[in-house]
Amino acid sequence: MRGPRKVDTVSTTMIDDHSTLRTENPFWNFKVGMTLRFFNALRNAADPALQAVVARHRDRIELFEIILRRQLERSINRAG
């Protein structure tokens, strides 16, 4: 099948600090989700070397997770 096709998807609309409206496709939130899953898997890894990475960067990972979750929260908007 060639030509235009309808694709149902979820997009995000964000308004920045300067009231500029930005619309993003789900690609960016997908990346956020994958990053959060990676951090969770890293945190639960049995390998001592990976646990050492988590321990060494715990504060940075936790801060990054807060920022990523906030991005997801801000991107949720009900629209027709």
C-alpha positions as CSV (number, residue, x, y, z in Angstrom):
1,M,0.0,0.0,0.0
2,R,1.4,3.3,-1.0
3,G,0.5,6.9,-0.3
4,P,-0.7,8.7,2.8
5,R,-2.0,6.7,5.6
6,K,-3.7,7.6,8.9
7,V,-1.6,6.8,11.9
8,D,-3.1,7.1,15.4
9,T,-0.5,8.2,17.9
10,V,0.0,10.2,21.0
11,S,1.8,13.5,20.8
12,T,2.9,15.8,23.5
13,T,2.4,19.5,23.7
14,M,4.6,21.5,26.0
15,I,4.7,25.2,26.8
16,D,8.1,26.5,27.8
17,D,9.0,29.3,30.2
18,H,8.6,31.8,27.4
19,S,5.0,30.5,26.5
20,T,6.3,29.0,23.3
21,L,4.1,26.0,22.4
22,R,6.1,22.9,21.3
23,T,4.6,19.7,20.0
24,E,6.6,16.5,20.1
25,N,5.8,13.1,18.8
26,P,6.0,10.1,21.2
27,F,9.6,9.4,20.1
28,W,11.1,11.6,22.9
29,N,8.9,10.1,25.6
30,F,9.8,6.7,24.4
31,K,13.4,7.5,25.0
32,V,12.6,8.8,28.4
33,G,10.8,5.5,29.2
34,M,13.7,3.4,27.9
35,T,16.2,5.5,30.0
36,L,14.0,4.9,33.1
37,R,13.9,1.2,32.4
38,F,17.6,1.1,31.9
39,F,18.2,2.8,35.3
40,N,15.9,0.3,36.9
41,A,17.6,-2.7,35.3
42,L,21.0,-1.2,36.3
43,R,19.8,-0.8,39.9
44,N,18.6,-4.4,40.0
45,A,21.6,-5.9,38.3
46,A,23.4,-8.8,40.1
47,D,26.8,-8.0,38.6
48,P,29.0,-6.3,41.2
49,A,30.6,-4.1,38.6
50,L,27.2,-2.7,37.6
51,Q,26.3,-2.3,41.3
52,A,29.5,-0.3,41.7
53,V,28.4,2.0,38.8
54,V,25.0,2.5,40.5
55,A,26.7,3.3,43.8
56,R,29.2,5.7,42.3
57,H,26.5,7.6,40.3
58,R,23.4,7.2,42.6
59,D,22.8,10.9,43.2
60,R,23.2,11.8,39.5
61,I,20.9,8.9,38.4
62,E,18.3,9.9,40.9
63,L,18.3,13.6,39.9
64,F,18.1,12.6,36.2
65,E,15.1,10.3,37.0
66,I,13.3,13.2,38.7
67,I,13.9,15.4,35.6
68,L,12.7,12.6,33.2
69,R,9.6,11.9,35.3
70,R,8.8,15.6,35.4
71,Q,9.0,15.7,31.6
72,L,6.5,12.8,31.3
73,E,4.2,14.5,33.8
74,R,4.3,17.8,31.9
75,S,3.6,16.1,28.6
76,I,0.3,14.6,29.7
77,N,-2.6,16.6,28.3
78,R,-6.1,15.5,27.3
79,A,-7.2,16.7,23.9
80,G,-9.8,15.7,21.3
